[in-house]
Every structure is written in C-alpha cells, then in structure tokens.
C-alpha cells in the first residue's frame, strides 16, 4: 500500500487523521477528528491492527497524546 493513500485510521469507532507514518521506523502519529466512517473514503482508511508492531501515537481533540499498544488492544478486541 502506498503511504500517500493512508490518510485516516479508525480505532474504537473514532476517525483519526494520519499526520506521520513510517514503515522504516514503524511509527504512526494521528490526530482525532470529528469525521465519521460514512464521510471518509474507505480506501483512505488504514487498518493499523494488521501491523501490531507499529508504534501508534494518538492526539485527542483536547491536544493530549497517548501511545497505543496495538498488541494489547488486539488481545482485548479478540
């Protein structure tokens, strides 16, 4: 997948806009939006759960950042 097509991620039913992604350093930084899955083109939404080794930092609407452990999240989701 071309990183230029990766514009959004969907985690916990929230849409985040990707600010930075690197498969070399395995890092992704994304900021929360007020968008819904109905308004975002499906081909622009990246499934981060397929890359459990990816270090994901989410920035909430309040500006607070949080690092997400995708391995732990995938265990909880099933």
C-alpha positions as CSV (number, residue, x, y, z in Angstrom):
1,X,0.0,0.0,0.0
2,X,1.3,3.4,-0.9
3,X,1.7,5.6,2.2
4,X,0.2,8.5,0.2
5,X,-3.2,6.8,0.3
6,X,-3.0,6.4,4.1
7,X,-4.9,9.4,5.3
8,X,-7.0,8.1,8.2
9,X,-7.2,5.3,10.8
10,X,-10.2,4.0,12.6
11,X,-9.7,3.0,16.3
12,X,-12.5,2.5,18.8
13,X,-15.0,3.9,16.3
14,X,-13.1,7.2,16.1
15,X,-11.6,8.5,12.9
16,X,-8.0,9.9,13.2
17,X,-6.2,11.8,10.5
18,X,-2.7,10.5,9.9
19,X,0.0,13.2,10.5
20,X,3.0,11.0,10.1
21,X,3.7,7.3,9.1
22,X,6.9,5.5,8.6
23,X,7.2,1.8,7.9
24,X,11.0,2.2,8.3
25,X,10.8,3.3,11.9
26,X,7.3,1.6,12.4
27,X,5.8,4.8,13.8
28,X,2.4,6.4,13.2
29,X,1.1,9.7,14.6
30,X,-2.6,10.6,14.1
31,X,-5.0,13.2,15.4
32,X,-8.6,12.7,16.3
33,X,-11.2,14.2,14.0
34,X,-15.0,14.8,14.2
35,X,-15.4,12.8,11.0
36,X,-17.5,9.6,10.8
37,X,-16.8,6.4,8.8
38,X,-19.7,7.4,6.5
39,X,-17.8,10.6,5.4
40,X,-14.3,9.1,4.9
41,X,-13.5,7.2,1.7
42,X,-12.9,3.5,2.7
43,X,-9.7,3.3,0.6
44,X,-8.1,6.1,2.6
45,X,-8.6,4.3,6.0
46,X,-5.6,2.2,7.1
47,X,-6.2,-0.9,9.2
48,X,-3.4,-0.5,11.9
49,X,-4.5,-3.7,13.6
50,X,-2.7,-5.6,10.7
51,X,0.6,-4.1,12.0
52,X,0.8,-4.9,15.7
53,X,4.5,-3.8,15.7
54,X,3.6,-0.3,14.7
55,X,4.1,2.4,17.4
56,X,0.9,4.4,17.3
57,X,0.6,7.8,19.0
58,X,-2.9,9.3,19.0
59,X,-3.6,13.0,19.6
60,X,-7.1,13.7,21.0
61,X,-9.3,16.6,20.3
62,X,-8.0,18.1,23.6
63,X,-4.4,18.0,22.3
64,X,-3.4,15.3,24.7
65,X,-1.3,12.5,23.2
66,X,-1.4,8.8,24.1
67,X,0.7,5.9,22.8
68,X,-1.4,2.9,22.0
69,X,-0.1,-0.7,22.4
70,X,-1.7,-2.5,19.4
71,X,-0.7,-5.9,20.7
72,X,-2.7,-5.4,23.9
73,X,-5.6,-3.8,22.0
74,X,-5.8,-6.7,19.6
75,X,-5.9,-9.1,22.5
76,X,-8.8,-7.2,24.1
77,X,-10.7,-6.9,20.8
78,X,-10.4,-10.6,20.1
